[in-house]
């Protein structure tokens, strides 16, 4: 039997150390990050807005809440997310879910161009009538 230079216990410790450093062990997730979305609605009526993770079962603001856009000003939303996480926005007219932008009402529509990656950056979006 050939010698490998490492005893099996030493090899296990090195493997475990590599997994911990690489984030593959012990329930660790990707590094925390933020992503800022700046949204402006030019639609003449109230618009509801939410952001949806494509990698995890979560949304911003989350729960049964939505952001409400009632004017044509720029509104800034800083999302706490995991680095590399794909996030899409969905917006719809308050009281009329058939008029929507991005992934729409509760993220039910497909829209790749309305998504960004959580990387500490910023994206600006205007919702046009």
GROMACS elastic network, one bead per residue, 0.5 to 0.9 nm:
[ bonds ]
;  ai    aj funct       b0    kb
    3     6     6  0.78260   500
    3     7     6  0.88296   500
    4     7     6  0.77499   500
    6     9     6  0.80663   500
    6    10     6  0.61330   500
    6    11     6  0.61456   500
    7    10     6  0.53651   500
    7    11     6  0.63845   500
    7    12     6  0.88663   500
    8    11     6  0.50618   500
    8    12     6  0.62551   500
    8    13     6  0.87441   500
    9    12     6  0.51551   500
    9    13     6  0.63243   500
    9    14     6  0.87281   500
   10    13     6  0.51585   500
   10    14     6  0.62523   500
   10    15     6  0.86516   500
   11    14     6  0.51191   500
   11    15     6  0.61352   500
   11    16     6  0.85779   500
   12    15     6  0.50882   500
   12    16     6  0.60758   500
   12    17     6  0.84936   500
   13    16     6  0.51008   500
   13    17     6  0.60377   500
   13    18     6  0.85731   500
   14    17     6  0.50381   500
   14    18     6  0.61557   500
   14    19     6  0.86305   500
   15    18     6  0.51081   500
   15    19     6  0.62276   500
   15    20     6  0.87042   500
   16    19     6  0.50554   500
   16    20     6  0.61896   500
   16    21     6  0.85937   500
   16    25     6  0.77971   500
   17    20     6  0.51898   500
   17    21     6  0.61466   500
   17    22     6  0.84555   500
   18    21     6  0.51677   500
   18    22     6  0.59665   500
   18    23     6  0.85207   500
   18    24     6  0.84459   500
   19    22     6  0.50024   500
   19    23     6  0.60229   500
   19    25     6  0.55133   500
   19    26     6  0.88636   500
   20    23     6  0.50910   500
   20    24     6  0.59277   500
   20    25     6  0.51537   500
   20    26     6  0.72496   500
   20    28     6  0.84564   500
   21    24     6  0.77256   500
   21    25     6  0.84324   500
   22    25     6  0.78937   500
   23    26     6  0.78332   500
   23    27     6  0.81200   500
   23    28     6  0.56394   500
   23    29     6  0.68848   500
   23    30     6  0.74294   500
   24    27     6  0.75393   500
   24    28     6  0.68249   500
   24    29     6  0.83030   500
   25    28     6  0.63426   500
   28    31     6  0.87487   500
   29    32     6  0.83078   500
   29    82     6  0.77433   500
   30    33     6  0.88975   500
   30    82     6  0.55039   500
   30    83     6  0.61014   500
   30    84     6  0.80613   500
   30    85     6  0.87806   500
   31    81     6  0.86444   500
   31    82     6  0.56815   500
   31    83     6  0.56464   500
   31    84     6  0.89502   500
   32    80     6  0.72068   500
   32    81     6  0.60096   500
   32    83     6  0.60573   500
   33    79     6  0.84051   500
   33    80     6  0.60335   500
   33    81     6  0.53503   500
   33    82     6  0.53511   500
   33    83     6  0.53682   500
   33    84     6  0.88102   500
   33   118     6  0.68197   500
   33   119     6  0.65577   500
   33   120     6  0.59220   500
   34    78     6  0.64417   500
   34    79     6  0.53876   500
   34    81     6  0.55196   500
   34    82     6  0.75250   500
   34    83     6  0.78507   500
   34   118     6  0.64631   500
   34   119     6  0.68712   500
   34   120     6  0.50352   500
   34   121     6  0.76047   500
   35    77     6  0.82127   500
   35    78     6  0.56423   500
   35    79     6  0.52381   500
   35    80     6  0.67522   500
   35    81     6  0.70984   500
   35   116     6  0.88566   500
   35   117     6  0.80207   500
   35   118     6  0.52993   500
   35   119     6  0.63291   500
   35   121     6  0.54298   500
   35   122     6  0.60106   500
   35   123     6  0.82208   500
   36    76     6  0.67637   500
   36    77     6  0.55117   500
   36    79     6  0.61009   500
   36    80     6  0.89335   500
   36   118     6  0.87214   500
   36   120     6  0.74906   500
   36   121     6  0.63779   500
   36   123     6  0.65159   500
   36   124     6  0.85617   500
   37    75     6  0.82370   500
   37    76     6  0.58620   500
   37    77     6  0.51894   500
   37    78     6  0.63708   500
   37    79     6  0.78283   500
   37   121     6  0.86458   500
   37   122     6  0.57076   500
   37   123     6  0.50253   500
   37   124     6  0.58796   500
   37   125     6  0.75490   500
   38    74     6  0.62732   500
   38    75     6  0.54837   500
   38    77     6  0.62317   500
   38    78     6  0.85902   500
   38   122     6  0.74061   500
   38   123     6  0.61397   500
   38   125     6  0.62025   500
   38   126     6  0.84231   500
   39    69     6  0.87471   500
   39    73     6  0.83016   500
   39    74     6  0.55506   500
   39    75     6  0.52906   500
   39    76     6  0.64940   500
   39    77     6  0.79845   500
   39   123     6  0.84819   500
   39   124     6  0.58626   500
   39   126     6  0.57401   500
   39   127     6  0.74925   500
   40    69     6  0.77715   500
   40    71     6  0.80990   500
   40    72     6  0.58308   500
   40    73     6  0.57479   500
   40    75     6  0.62402   500
   40    76     6  0.89604   500
   40   124     6  0.81106   500
   40   125     6  0.64059   500
   40   127     6  0.61100   500
   40   128     6  0.86646   500
   41    44     6  0.82192   500
   41    46     6  0.86886   500
   41    47     6  0.74161   500
   41    69     6  0.66390   500
   41    70     6  0.79758   500
   41    71     6  0.68574   500
   41    72     6  0.52437   500
   41    73     6  0.73370   500
   41    74     6  0.78329   500
   41   125     6  0.85522   500
   41   126     6  0.57395   500
   41   128     6  0.64731   500
   41   129     6  0.83096   500
   42    45     6  0.86175   500
   42    71     6  0.75894   500
   42    72     6  0.53166   500
   42    73     6  0.85865   500
   42   126     6  0.71939   500
   42   127     6  0.59063   500
   42   128     6  0.52183   500
   42   129     6  0.62500   500
   43    46     6  0.75110   500
   43    47     6  0.75336   500
   43    70     6  0.89902   500
   43    71     6  0.84411   500
   43    72     6  0.78109   500
   43    93     6  0.84113   500
   43   127     6  0.68900   500
   43   128     6  0.60070   500
   44    47     6  0.88964   500
   44    70     6  0.84405   500
   44    71     6  0.79722   500
   44    72     6  0.84367   500
   44   129     6  0.77025   500
   45    69     6  0.85898   500
   45    70     6  0.68436   500
   45    71     6  0.81796   500
   45    93     6  0.71129   500
   45    94     6  0.76638   500
   46    68     6  0.67983   500
   46    69     6  0.57312   500
   46    71     6  0.76607   500
   46    92     6  0.87569   500
   46    93     6  0.61471   500
   46    94     6  0.55725   500
   46    95     6  0.88410   500
   47    67     6  0.83576   500
   47    68     6  0.58133   500
   47    69     6  0.51322   500
   47    70     6  0.67080   500
   47    91     6  0.65871   500
   47    92     6  0.55626   500
   47    94     6  0.52202   500
   47    95     6  0.88999   500
   47   100     6  0.87665   500
   48    66     6  0.60881   500
   48    67     6  0.56869   500
   48    69     6  0.62565   500
   48    70     6  0.88858   500
   48    90     6  0.83486   500
   48    91     6  0.54277   500
   48    92     6  0.54345   500
   48    93     6  0.61752   500
   48    94     6  0.58301   500
   48   105     6  0.85545   500
   49    66     6  0.57015   500
   49    68     6  0.61943   500
   49    69     6  0.74080   500
   49    89     6  0.72111   500
   49    90     6  0.58300   500
   49    92     6  0.67457   500
   49    93     6  0.89726   500
   49   104     6  0.85292   500
   49   105     6  0.84168   500
   49   106     6  0.89275   500
   50    59     6  0.69421   500
   50    60     6  0.57962   500
   50    61     6  0.65421   500
   50    62     6  0.78240   500
   50    65     6  0.83101   500
   50    66     6  0.55601   500
   50    67     6  0.62530   500
   50    68     6  0.89985   500
   50    88     6  0.86099   500
   50    89     6  0.58815   500
   50    90     6  0.54662   500
   50    91     6  0.64088   500
   50   104     6  0.87968   500
   50   105     6  0.84213   500
   50   106     6  0.72908   500
   50   107     6  0.81866   500
   51    58     6  0.87353   500
   51    59     6  0.54644   500
   51    60     6  0.50325   500
   51    61     6  0.73180   500
   51    62     6  0.83824   500
   51    66     6  0.89295   500
   51    79     6  0.86828   500
   51    87     6  0.65546   500
   51    88     6  0.56313   500
   51    90     6  0.61452   500
   51    91     6  0.86455   500
   51   106     6  0.86484   500
   51   107     6  0.80494   500
   52    55     6  0.89794   500
   52    56     6  0.86391   500
   52    57     6  0.82096   500
   52    58     6  0.63424   500
   52    60     6  0.65620   500
   52    62     6  0.87388   500
   52    86     6  0.84331   500
   52    87     6  0.54578   500
   52    88     6  0.52664   500
   52    89     6  0.61596   500
   52    90     6  0.75492   500
   52   103     6  0.87815   500
   52   106     6  0.80041   500
   52   107     6  0.66279   500
   53    56     6  0.55493   500
   53    57     6  0.66599   500
   53    58     6  0.57262   500
   53    59     6  0.59847   500
   53    60     6  0.84768   500
   53    81     6  0.86136   500
   53    85     6  0.69850   500
   53    86     6  0.58898   500
   53    88     6  0.65447   500
   53    89     6  0.89518   500
   54    57     6  0.76604   500
   54    58     6  0.84561   500
   54    85     6  0.73142   500
   54    86     6  0.53680   500
   54    87     6  0.58389   500
   54    88     6  0.72266   500
   54   115     6  0.89305   500
   55    58     6  0.85844   500
   55    85     6  0.61479   500
   55    86     6  0.63006   500
   55    87     6  0.80369   500
   56    59     6  0.86727   500
   56    85     6  0.82837   500
   58    62     6  0.67460   500
   58    63     6  0.86867   500
   59    63     6  0.76525   500
   59    87     6  0.87695   500
   60    63     6  0.82085   500
   60    65     6  0.82574   500
   60    66     6  0.76853   500
   60    67     6  0.85856   500
   60    79     6  0.70960   500
   60    80     6  0.89027   500
   61    64     6  0.84247   500
   61    65     6  0.59826   500
   61    66     6  0.59797   500
   61    67     6  0.70165   500
   61    79     6  0.86325   500
   62    65     6  0.57348   500
   62    66     6  0.72316   500
   63    66     6  0.84123   500
   68    94     6  0.85025   500
   69    72     6  0.78517   500
   69    73     6  0.85501   500
   69    75     6  0.80605   500
   70    73     6  0.86212   500
   71    74     6  0.86355   500
   72    75     6  0.89840   500
   74   124     6  0.88370   500
   74   126     6  0.85412   500
   76   124     6  0.89067   500
   78   122     6  0.88104   500
   79   118     6  0.86013   500
   80   118     6  0.86769   500
   81    84     6  0.85488   500
   81    85     6  0.67627   500
   81    87     6  0.88001   500
   81   118     6  0.63714   500
   81   119     6  0.87868   500
   82    85     6  0.54398   500
   82    86     6  0.89700   500
   82   118     6  0.64881   500
   82   119     6  0.81690   500
   83    86     6  0.89388   500
   83   117     6  0.77469   500
   83   118     6  0.52321   500
   83   119     6  0.54059   500
   83   120     6  0.78137   500
   84   117     6  0.54851   500
   84   118     6  0.51083   500
   84   119     6  0.60922   500
   85   116     6  0.83414   500
   85   117     6  0.55453   500
   85   118     6  0.51652   500
   85   119     6  0.80731   500
   86   115     6  0.66011   500
   86   116     6  0.57586   500
   86   118     6  0.63227   500
   87   114     6  0.84122   500
   87   115     6  0.53459   500
   87   116     6  0.54564   500
   87   117     6  0.61270   500
   87   118     6  0.70389   500
   88   102     6  0.74097   500
   88   103     6  0.69075   500
   88   107     6  0.78828   500
   88   111     6  0.79469   500
   88   112     6  0.78565   500
   88   113     6  0.85041   500
   88   114     6  0.54353   500
   88   116     6  0.63822   500
   88   117     6  0.87628   500
   89   101     6  0.81337   500
   89   102     6  0.57695   500
   89   103     6  0.61122   500
   89   104     6  0.76994   500
   89   107     6  0.74562   500
   89   114     6  0.59895   500
   89   115     6  0.65843   500
   89   116     6  0.88858   500
   90   100     6  0.74300   500
   90   101     6  0.60163   500
   90   105     6  0.61192   500
   90   106     6  0.66518   500
   90   107     6  0.55637   500
   90   108     6  0.84390   500
   90   109     6  0.83502   500
   90   114     6  0.79808   500
   91    97     6  0.86934   500
   91    99     6  0.86543   500
   91   100     6  0.54967   500
   91   101     6  0.50802   500
   91   102     6  0.64296   500
   91   103     6  0.71663   500
   91   104     6  0.50431   500
   91   105     6  0.62938   500
   91   106     6  0.82596   500
   91   107     6  0.85113   500
   91   127     6  0.84085   500
   92    95     6  0.83691   500
   92    96     6  0.69643   500
   92    97     6  0.54454   500
   92    98     6  0.74645   500
   92    99     6  0.57248   500
   92   101     6  0.61830   500
   92   102     6  0.87744   500
   92   104     6  0.57490   500
   92   105     6  0.58976   500
   93    96     6  0.51197   500
   93    97     6  0.59992   500
   93    98     6  0.79096   500
   93    99     6  0.58254   500
   93   100     6  0.63689   500
   93   101     6  0.89676   500
   94    97     6  0.71929   500
   96    99     6  0.59524   500
   96   100     6  0.82797   500
   97   100     6  0.62913   500
   97   104     6  0.74597   500
   97   105     6  0.59739   500
   98   104     6  0.83677   500
   98   105     6  0.83007   500
   99   104     6  0.80998   500
  100   103     6  0.77191   500
  100   105     6  0.70168   500
  101   104     6  0.54199   500
  101   105     6  0.86604   500
  101   111     6  0.89984   500
  101   114     6  0.84555   500
  101   127     6  0.68207   500
  101   128     6  0.86501   500
  102   107     6  0.80990   500
  102   109     6  0.74671   500
  102   110     6  0.78350   500
  102   111     6  0.57410   500
  102   112     6  0.83338   500
  102   113     6  0.76433   500
  102   114     6  0.51226   500
  102   115     6  0.82343   500
  103   106     6  0.75613   500
  103   108     6  0.59921   500
  103   110     6  0.56162   500
  103   111     6  0.53716   500
  103   112     6  0.84509   500
  103   114     6  0.70484   500
  103   115     6  0.88513   500
  104   107     6  0.52594   500
  104   108     6  0.60706   500
  104   109     6  0.56546   500
  104   110     6  0.84702   500
  104   111     6  0.88031   500
  105   108     6  0.59985   500
  105   109     6  0.76272   500
  106   109     6  0.84634   500
  107   110     6  0.77865   500
  111   114     6  0.56574   500
  111   115     6  0.73864   500
  112   115     6  0.56523   500
  112   116     6  0.87322   500
  113   116     6  0.81556   500
  114   125     6  0.87192   500
  116   119     6  0.88082   500
  116   123     6  0.78080   500
  117   120     6  0.88448   500
  117   121     6  0.84901   500
  118   121     6  0.71310   500
  119   122     6  0.86276   500
